Amino acid sequence: MLDFRAVLLACLVSLNATGSELITDLATLRSLPSADAAKGIAVKIEGTVVGLEPSAPFHFFLNDGKAGCFIKTHPSGRPEQLAPGDHVRVEGLSDPLGFYPSVREGRVTILGKRPLPQPVKPIAGELFAPELDSQWVEVPAVVTGYELADERITLALEVHGLPFKAELPVSPDSEARAAELMQRPVMIQGVMGTIFNRQRQMTDRHFFVPSFAAIIPTTPLEGAHDHPLLTVSLLLTGLYGPSSPVRLQGVVTQLDPKGFYLRDESGSTLIQAAKVDHIPPGSKVEAEGFGAVAPFRPVLRASRVTLLSSGSPQAPLPFDFQTSDLSAHHAEWVTLDADFLGQRDGPIDGILQFRSGGQFFEALQPNQGRAALPALTTGDRVRLTGICELTTTHALPRIDWVDGFRIHLPETGGLFIISHAPWWNTRRLLFALGIMSGIAVLGFLGTGLLRRQVKRQMQIISDKLRSEAVGEERDRMARELHDTLEQQLSGIALQLDSLDHAYTRNPVAASATLTLARRMLRYTRHDARRSVWDLRSKVLERDGLPAALSAIPETSGSPVGPSIEVHVSGEKRVMPPGVDFHLLRIAQEATTNAIKHGGGTSIRIELSYQPEHTSLTITDDGAGFDSSTVQTLAGQHFGLLGMRERAGKIGASLVIKSAPGAGCAVTVLLSNEKSS
């Protein structure tokens, strides 16, 4: 049964072939603009198959002797089997998809066999030339690795020192053939493929190689025993260049994704090899291969590794970046102690950050070994064991310009915690300081609010105390007027009342009564004036008793009267309410009596604050009197009586000592227990 689409395609090709538009060579097809290639122009080209798509061998690369192109075949136009070297005719339509236009819906007719075309041999600067896309080329390379997947085997290459990949169809012996080619210089023939994005911009290059027959080693695979046996320190020196096959013998110190590290008596280096899982650290091996340039120390690209004997891992060398011989420790298995700072994830390895002395460095942990790491905390003291890699920030890797290093840890066993960080680390301290700062701020705010509240309460208390003080002062004034003026006026009234009866019956007694009433009236007037003066004076209230006593000379003295001196001793004591007032009044009364009746030249007022009592003494050098008559005089002199009453009100004793011609001393003695 005929395929309708195949018949239609054949008709379209025939119609285009009879017209003016028919593409018969690949150079013309590749020169089409994308818009024209999208029109599906008929293509009829003869050429040689140079390569197959590994995962879809019915699609292939065609070369017509001048240019190359990718061909997508139509299901009905595919031969049962295609192979490199087939001479074919392709009929199809132009397709814009590709770095250059390609052919779609291709119907393939095998015409015979032809030798593969002569390859183009690009130099290093031409490897990314656009016109080499889909071209049959030959390049020198070194096979550095391989991977088997997706019905193809992919080789890792270095071509003119640049990394490339090559894809080959899978065959039963693919892995064995790839292992034989590891680290060997070879010549590769294949199709140059281009990786591009949707805007048809080149992003990479790789090779489609038809089979392992197109990979030709440039050095013999046999005769390794004839290669010179060198030490690590002789690699790439003198007569042994990168194209000279050599051998190294030593002990494996640590495995690496690229191979393993080998140590001999002269030093250590990296051996790049494909399969080393069966060679544990401590094994003595012989590696055959070619030296290759690498920073600070050459490496060996091993084409063959032979296990000579098994053994225990050797001891790592102690390392100190400040004092160690750096050139001797590059690629060496070392150990050092450091402080853990932190970690982050890298694309291939976990990156641990450390500080040793004043040097900061990183340790790289393979991702497959991350689970074996102990839990680390910033500040932990750690012992590291691994491969030392010197680093530099300079453009050239000279040993004189080394300014850092990193440690490549093994999958397991490369890290041991010596001591854990103290609980009070920087992070916790900063956290605690933050909390304390917050508490302090809240404390300041609370203190401010408390001060404001206390200020309001103090204002309320002050107003209340002021109000209470005014009330107390009023009470005191009332008591003062009641105890002095009212009683004195009552006494005067009684004396005057008695005159009504005594005046007619006993004129002499009436005269004496009138004289007494006059004296009482004069004293009352004097006392009232003093009370008014006390009300107007703020000295006692504001400055206390010592200051109020010091004001007596100004208020009681006169230019022609006796001199008045005031002396205060001891530590001032706060008296209960009213005590200071009564003491002041006693001092004023005693001073007034001395001025009026003593006739002396000096008066001394002494206030003494003692630990057990407070005393007030007023002395004068006047005429004096007989102190035995004090009780009699008190009845006639109301000042003496008032002083006794005031002393009694405050619980003090009043002592008056005098003699004719010897002056007078009035002493008020107040116990501190009674004044507290």
C-alpha positions in Angstrom: 0.0 0.0 0.0 1.5 3.3 -1.1 2.2 6.0 1.5 0.2 9.1 0.5 2.8 11.5 2.0 5.7 9.8 0.2 3.8 10.1 -3.1 3.0 13.8 -2.5 6.7 14.5 -1.5 7.9 12.8 -4.7 5.5 14.9 -6.8 6.7 18.1 -5.1 10.3 17.3 -5.7 9.6 16.4 -9.4 7.7 19.7 -9.8 10.5 21.7 -8.3 13.0 19.9 -10.3 11.4 21.0 -13.6 11.3 24.5 -12.4 14.0 27.1 -11.7 14.4 26.3 -7.9 16.3 23.1 -7.2 19.2 22.9 -4.9 21.9 20.5 -6.0 24.8 21.3 -3.7 25.3 21.8 0.0 27.1 25.1 -0.3 24.0 26.6 -2.0 21.7 25.1 0.7 23.9 26.6 3.5 23.8 30.0 2.0 20.0 30.3 2.1 18.5 32.9 4.4 16.3 31.3 7.1 13.2 32.8 5.5 13.9 31.2 2.2 14.9 27.9 3.7 11.5 27.8 5.5 9.8 27.8 2.1 10.7 24.1 1.7 12.8 24.4 -1.5 13.4 21.1 -3.3 16.8 19.6 -2.6 18.5 16.8 -4.7 22.1 16.2 -3.7 24.6 13.4 -3.9 27.3 12.9 -1.3 29.0 10.6 1.2 27.7 9.7 4.6 30.3 10.8 7.2 28.5 10.4 10.5 25.3 9.1 12.1 23.3 10.6 14.9 24.1 8.1 17.7 20.6 8.0 19.2 18.8 8.1 15.8 21.1 6.4 13.2 18.5 7.0 10.4 19.5 10.7 10.6 23.0 11.4 9.3 25.6 13.9 8.2 26.2 14.2 4.4 29.3 15.6 2.8 29.4 16.4 -1.0 33.1 17.1 -1.1 32.9 20.8 -0.3 30.5 21.3 2.6 28.5 19.3 5.1 24.9 19.2 6.2 22.5 17.3 8.5 19.9 15.2 6.9 16.6 14.2 8.6 15.1 11.3 6.7 11.4 10.5 6.0 10.3 7.1 7.4 9.4 5.9 3.9 12.7 7.0 2.4 15.1 5.4 4.9 17.4 2.5 3.8 17.5 -0.4 6.1 21.0 0.5 7.3 23.4 3.3 6.7 27.1 3.4 7.4 29.9 6.0 7.1 31.3 5.8 3.5 27.9 5.1 1.8 27.6 7.1 -1.4 23.9 8.3 -1.5 21.4 10.5 -3.3 19.1 12.6 -1.1 15.9 14.2 -2.2 14.0 16.4 0.2 13.1 19.9 1.2 15.1 22.8 2.7 14.6 23.3 6.5 15.7 26.4 8.4 16.3 24.4 11.6 20.0 24.2 12.3 23.0 26.4 12.7 22.9 26.4 9.0 19.9 25.3 6.9 19.4 21.5 6.8 17.3 18.9 4.8 14.0 17.5 6.0 11.8 14.8 4.7 14.8 13.2 3.0 14.4 10.2 0.8 17.7 8.3 0.6 19.0 6.1 -2.2 22.2 4.2 -1.7 24.4 4.5 -4.8 27.5 2.6 -3.6 30.6 3.0 -1.4 33.2 5.8 -1.5 36.2 6.6 0.6 35.6 9.3 3.3 36.5 12.8 2.1 39.8 14.3 3.0 39.3 16.0 6.4 39.8 19.6 7.1 42.5 20.1 9.7 41.7 23.3 11.7 44.3 24.9 13.9 43.5 26.1 17.4 42.2 29.5 16.3 39.8 27.9 13.8 38.0 25.5 16.1 35.1 27.8 16.5 34.9 29.1 12.9 31.2 29.1 11.8 31.9 27.6 8.4 33.3 24.4 10.0 29.8 23.5 11.2 28.9 19.9 9.9 32.3 19.7 8.3 34.4 16.5 8.2 37.6 17.4 10.3 40.7 15.9 11.8 42.1 17.2 15.1 44.8 16.2 17.6 43.4 15.4 21.0 44.0 13.8 24.3 41.2 11.5 25.7 40.7 12.5 29.4 37.6 10.6 30.3 34.5 8.9 29.0 30.8 8.3 30.0 28.4 5.6 28.7 24.7 6.6 28.5 21.7 7.1 26.2 22.9 4.6 23.5 26.1 6.6 23.0 29.5 6.9 24.5 30.8 10.4 25.2 34.5 11.0 25.3 36.1 14.0 27.2 38.8 15.5 25.0 41.4 18.2 25.1 41.9 19.6 21.6 44.7 22.1 21.3 44.5 22.5 25.1 40.7 23.3 25.0 38.0 21.0 26.4 35.6 19.3 23.9 33.3 16.3 23.8 33.0 13.6 21.2 30.0 11.3 20.7 30.2 7.8 19.2 27.7 5.0 18.6 27.8 2.2 21.3 29.5 -1.1 20.4 30.1 -4.2 22.5 33.7 -3.2 23.2 33.1 0.6 23.6 34.1 0.8 27.2 37.2 -1.3 26.8 38.3 0.7 23.7 37.7 4.0 25.6 39.8 2.8 28.6 42.7 1.9 26.3 42.7 5.4 24.9 42.6 7.2 28.3 45.2 10.0 28.6 46.7 9.1 25.2 47.4 11.6 22.5 45.3 10.7 19.4 44.1 12.0 16.1 40.3 12.1 15.8 38.3 12.3 12.6 34.7 13.3 12.9 32.0 15.8 12.1 32.2 19.2 13.8 28.8 19.8 15.4 27.6 23.1 16.8 25.5 23.7 19.9 23.3 26.8 19.4 20.3 28.6 21.1 17.0 29.6 19.6 18.5 32.7 18.0 21.1 30.4 16.2 23.9 31.7 18.3 26.8 29.3 18.8 27.2 28.3 22.5 29.6 25.3 22.1 31.3 22.8 19.8 31.6 19.0 19.8 32.4 16.1 17.5 30.3 13.3 16.0 32.8 10.4 15.5 31.6 7.5 13.4 33.5 4.8 15.3 36.6 4.0 17.4 38.3 3.3 14.1 38.3 7.1 13.5 40.4 7.6 16.7 44.1 6.8 16.0 46.6 6.9 18.9 49.8 8.7 18.0 51.9 6.7 20.5 52.1 2.8 20.7 49.8 1.0 23.1 52.4 -1.6 24.0 56.0 -1.5 25.2 55.3 0.4 28.5 58.2 -1.3 30.2 60.5 0.5 27.7 59.3 4.0 28.9 61.7 5.7 31.4 60.8 5.4 35.1 61.0 8.9 36.6 60.4 10.5 40.0 57.7 13.2 40.5 60.3 15.9 40.6 61.6 15.0 37.1 58.2 15.1 35.4 58.3 17.6 32.4 62.0 18.4 32.9 64.8 18.3 30.4 64.2 15.5 27.9 60.7 14.5 29.1 58.2 16.7 27.4 54.4 16.3 27.2 54.7 13.9 24.2 57.2 11.6 25.9 55.6 8.5 27.5 57.0 8.0 31.0 56.3 6.0 34.1 55.9 6.9 37.8 55.9 4.7 40.8 54.7 5.6 44.3 52.1 5.3 47.0 48.4 6.4 46.6 47.7 9.0 49.3 44.1 10.0 48.3 41.5 9.3 45.6 40.2 12.1 43.4 37.3 12.4 40.9 40.0 12.7 38.2 42.2 9.9 39.5 44.4 9.8 42.5 47.4 11.5 44.2 50.7 9.7 44.2 53.7 10.3 46.5 57.3 9.1 45.9 60.5 10.1 47.6 60.7 13.4 45.7 57.2 14.7 46.2 53.5 14.3 45.2 51.4 14.9 42.1 48.0 14.2 40.6 47.6 11.1 38.4 44.7 11.6 36.1 43.2 8.2 35.3 39.7 6.9 34.4 39.1 4.0 36.7 40.8 3.9 40.1 38.0 2.7 42.4 39.9 -0.6 43.0 43.1 1.2 44.2 42.7 2.2 47.9 45.0 4.7 49.6 48.3 3.0 50.7 48.6 1.0 47.5 51.9 1.1 45.6 51.3 1.5 41.9 53.0 2.2 38.6 51.4 4.8 36.3 52.3 5.0 32.7 51.3 8.1 30.7 52.3 11.6 29.6 53.2 14.7 31.7 50.8 17.6 31.4 51.2 21.2 32.4 49.3 22.3 35.6 49.7 25.2 38.1 52.7 24.8 40.4 53.4 21.2 39.5 52.9 19.0 36.4 50.4 16.2 36.5 50.5 12.7 34.8 47.8 11.7 32.4 47.9 7.9 33.0 47.0 5.6 30.1 47.7 2.6 32.3 47.8 2.1 36.1 49.2 -1.2 37.5 48.8 -2.2 41.1 52.2 -3.4 42.5 51.3 -4.1 46.2 48.8 -3.2 48.9 49.7 -1.4 52.1 48.5 0.9 54.9 47.9 4.6 54.2 51.0 6.8 54.9 51.0 9.5 57.5 50.1 13.0 56.3 52.7 15.8 56.5 52.2 18.6 58.9 51.4 21.9 57.1 51.7 25.5 58.2 51.2 28.1 55.5 53.5 30.6 57.2 56.5 28.4 57.8 56.2 25.3 55.5 58.0 24.9 52.1 55.1 25.7 49.9 56.5 24.2 46.7 57.0 20.8 48.5 53.5 20.7 49.8 51.5 21.3 46.6 49.4 18.2 45.8 50.8 16.7 49.1 48.7 14.8 51.7 48.9 17.1 54.7 47.3 17.8 58.1 46.7 21.0 60.0 44.6 22.4 62.8 42.2 25.3 62.2 39.1 27.1 63.5 35.8 26.5 61.7 34.1 29.7 60.4 31.2 28.5 58.3 30.1 26.6 55.2 28.3 27.0 51.9 27.3 24.7 49.0 29.2 24.6 45.8 28.2 23.0 42.5 30.4 19.9 43.0 31.8 20.1 46.5 30.7 21.4 49.9 32.8 24.4 50.8 34.0 24.7 54.4 35.7 27.9 55.6 38.5 27.9 58.2 41.2 30.1 59.7 44.6 28.8 60.7 46.7 31.4 62.5 46.1 34.5 60.4 45.4 32.7 57.2 41.8 32.1 55.9 41.3 29.1 53.6 38.6 26.7 52.3 38.3 22.9 52.5 36.4 21.2 49.7 34.3 18.1 50.7 32.9 15.9 47.9 29.1 16.0 48.0 28.9 12.2 48.3 30.8 12.4 51.5 28.9 15.3 53.0 26.7 13.0 55.1 29.8 11.7 57.0 30.8 15.1 58.2 30.4 15.7 62.0 28.1 18.6 63.0 30.2 21.7 63.0 29.6 25.0 65.0 31.4 28.2 64.3 34.4 28.4 66.5 35.0 24.6 66.7 38.7 23.6 66.7 39.2 21.1 63.9 42.0 18.9 62.6 41.9 18.6 58.8 43.6 15.9 56.6 43.6 16.1 52.8 45.4 17.3 49.7 46.9 20.7 49.8 46.4 22.9 46.6 48.3 26.2 46.5 46.4 29.2 45.0 47.2 32.6 43.8 45.3 35.7 42.8 48.0 36.7 40.4 47.5 36.0 36.7 50.5 33.7 36.6 50.8 30.7 38.9 54.4 31.3 40.0 55.4 29.8 43.3 56.7 33.2 44.5 53.2 34.6 44.0 51.3 32.0 46.1 49.0 33.8 48.5 46.6 31.1 49.7 45.7 27.4 49.6 42.7 25.1 49.9 42.4 21.5 51.2 40.7 18.8 49.2 39.2 16.4 51.8 38.6 12.7 51.1 35.1 11.4 51.1 35.4 10.2 54.7 37.8 10.6 57.6 39.3 14.0 56.7 37.9 16.0 59.5 38.1 15.6 63.3 36.8 18.0 66.0 39.5 18.7 68.6 37.3 20.9 70.8 34.0 22.5 70.5 33.5 26.3 70.4 32.6 27.9 73.8 28.9 28.5 74.3 29.5 32.2 74.5 30.4 32.8 70.9 30.2 36.0 68.9 26.8 35.3 67.5 25.3 34.5 70.9 27.0 37.5 72.5 25.6 39.8 69.8 22.2 38.2 70.3 22.4 38.8 74.1 23.6 42.3 73.6 20.7 42.9 71.3 18.3 41.6 74.0 19.9 43.7 76.7 19.8 46.8 74.4 16.2 46.2 73.9 15.6 45.8 77.6 17.6 49.0 78.2 15.5 50.9 75.7 12.4 49.6 77.3 13.9 50.6 80.7 14.7 54.1 79.5 11.1 54.4 78.2 9.7 53.0 81.4 11.9 55.3 83.5 10.8 58.3 81.5 7.2 57.3 82.0 7.8 56.6 85.7 9.6 60.0 86.1 6.6 61.7 84.5 4.2 59.8 86.8 6.4 60.5 89.9 6.6 64.2 88.9 2.8 64.3 88.8 2.5 62.5 92.1 5.1 64.7 93.7 3.2 67.8 92.5 0.1 66.3 94.0 1.9 65.5 97.3 3.6 68.9 97.3 0.2 70.6 96.9 -1.2 68.4 99.6 1.7 69.1 101.9 1.5 72.8 101.2 -2.2 72.7 102.0 -1.5 70.7 105.2 1.3 73.1 106.1 -1.0 76.0 105.8 -3.5 74.2 107.9 -0.9 73.3 110.5 0.3 76.9 110.5 -3.2 78.1 111.1 -3.6 75.5 113.9 -0.3 76.7 115.4 -1.4 80.4 115.1 -4.7 79.5 116.8 -2.9 77.6 119.6 -0.4 80.5 119.9 -3.2 83.1 120.2 -5.1 80.8 122.6 -2.1 80.1 124.8 -0.7 83.6 124.9 -2.9 86.5 123.8 -6.2 85.0 124.8 -5.0 83.9 128.3 -3.2 87.2 128.8 -6.3 89.2 127.8 -8.4 87.0 130.0 -6.0 87.8 132.9 -6.2 91.5 132.2 -10.0 91.3 132.1 -10.1 89.6 135.5 -7.9 92.2 137.0 -10.1 95.0 135.6 -13.2 93.2 136.8 -11.8 93.1 140.3 -11.4 96.9 140.3 -15.2 97.5 140.5 -15.3 96.1 144.1 -11.7 97.0 145.3 -11.7 100.6 144.2 -14.2 101.8 146.9 -13.3 99.4 149.6 -9.5 99.2 149.3 -8.0 102.0 147.2 -4.4 100.8 147.8 -5.2 97.2 146.6 -7.1 98.7 143.6 -4.0 100.8 142.7 -1.8 97.7 142.8 -4.3 95.8 140.7 -4.4 98.6 138.1 -0.6 98.6 138.0 -0.6 94.8 137.4 -3.2 95.2 134.6 -1.0 97.8 133.0 2.0 95.6 133.1 0.0 92.7 131.7 -1.3 94.9 128.9 2.2 96.1 127.9 3.4 92.5 127.8 0.4 91.4 125.8 1.0 94.2 123.3 4.7 93.3 123.1 3.8 89.6 122.7 1.3 90.3 120.0 3.8 92.5 118.1 6.3 89.6 118.3 3.7 87.1 117.0 3.0 89.4 114.1 6.8 89.6 113.4 7.0 85.8 113.5 4.2 85.6 111.0 6.0 88.0 108.7 9.4 86.4 109.1 10.2 83.4 106.7 13.7 82.8 108.1 12.7 80.0 110.5 10.6 78.3 107.9 13.0 78.6 105.1 16.5 78.4 106.8 15.9 76.8 110.2 16.5 77.6 113.8 20.3 78.6 113.5 19.5 81.2 110.9 16.5 82.5 112.8 18.7 82.9 115.9 21.3 84.7 113.9 18.6 87.2 112.9 17.9 88.2 116.5 20.7 90.8 116.7 19.2 92.6 113.8 15.6 92.7 115.2 16.4 93.1 118.9 19.6 95.1 119.0 20.1 98.9 119.0 23.2 101.1 118.5 23.2 102.0 122.2 22.3 98.6 123.6 24.4 95.6 124.4 26.1 93.6 121.7 24.5 90.3 120.7 26.5 87.2 119.6 25.0 84.0 118.2 27.0 80.7 118.3 25.9 77.3 116.8 27.8 74.0 117.3 27.3 70.4 116.4 25.5 68.8 113.5 22.1 70.4 112.8 19.2 68.1 113.6 15.7 68.2 112.3 13.2 68.9 115.1 9.6 67.9 115.3 7.0 70.5 114.2 6.8 73.5 116.6 10.0 72.7 118.6 12.1 75.2 116.6 9.4 77.8 117.0 9.2 77.5 120.8 13.0 77.6 121.2 13.2 80.7 119.0 10.5 82.4 121.2 12.4 81.5 124.4 15.6 82.9 122.9 13.8 86.1 121.9 12.1 86.5 125.3 15.4 85.9 127.2 17.2 88.4 125.0 14.5 91.0 125.4 14.6 90.6 129.2 18.4 91.0 129.2 18.2 94.2 127.2 15.4 95.7 129.3 16.4 94.6 132.7 20.0 93.5 132.7 21.7 96.7 131.7 24.8 94.7 130.5 27.1 95.3 127.6 26.9 91.9 125.9 24.5 89.0 125.3 25.5 85.6 124.0 23.1 83.1 122.4 24.5 79.5 122.1 22.7 76.6 120.3 24.4 73.3 120.8 23.5 70.0 119.0 24.8 67.1 121.0 24.4 63.3 120.4 22.1 62.9 123.4 20.5 66.4 123.8 20.0 69.8 122.3 20.7 72.9 124.5 19.9 76.6 124.1 21.6 79.1 126.5 21.2 82.9 126.6 23.7 84.6 128.9 24.3 88.3 129.7 26.8 90.3 131.8 24.1 92.6 133.3 23.0 93.4 136.9 21.4 90.0 137.5 19.1 89.0 140.3 18.6 86.5 143.1 17.8 83.3 141.3 16.1 82.0 144.4 13.3 84.5 143.8 12.6 83.2 140.3 9.3 81.7 141.3 8.2 85.1 142.8 9.5 87.0 139.8 7.7 84.7 137.4 4.4 85.8 138.9 5.3 89.5 138.2 7.3 89.0 134.9 5.1 87.3 132.4 8.2 86.6 130.1 9.6 84.2 132.6 6.3 82.5 132.9 5.9 82.2 129.1 9.4 80.7 128.8 8.5 78.0 131.3 5.2 77.2 129.6 7.0 76.9 126.2 9.7 74.7 127.6 7.0 72.5 129.1 5.1 72.2 125.8 8.2 70.7 124.0 9.2 68.5 127.0 12.3 70.5 127.8 13.7 71.7 131.1 14.3 75.4 131.7 17.0 76.5 134.1 17.6 80.1 135.1 20.9 81.0 137.0 21.6 84.5 138.2 23.1 86.5 141.1 23.1 90.2 141.8 25.9 91.8 139.8 26.8 88.5 138.0 24.5 88.6 135.0 21.9 85.9 134.1 22.0 82.5 132.2 18.8 81.0 130.8 19.3 77.3 129.6 16.8 75.1 127.8 17.8 71.5 127.7 15.9 69.1 125.3 16.5 65.4 125.2 16.9 64.0 121.7 14.5 61.1 122.6 11.8 63.7 123.2 12.7 65.7 120.1 12.7 62.7 117.8 
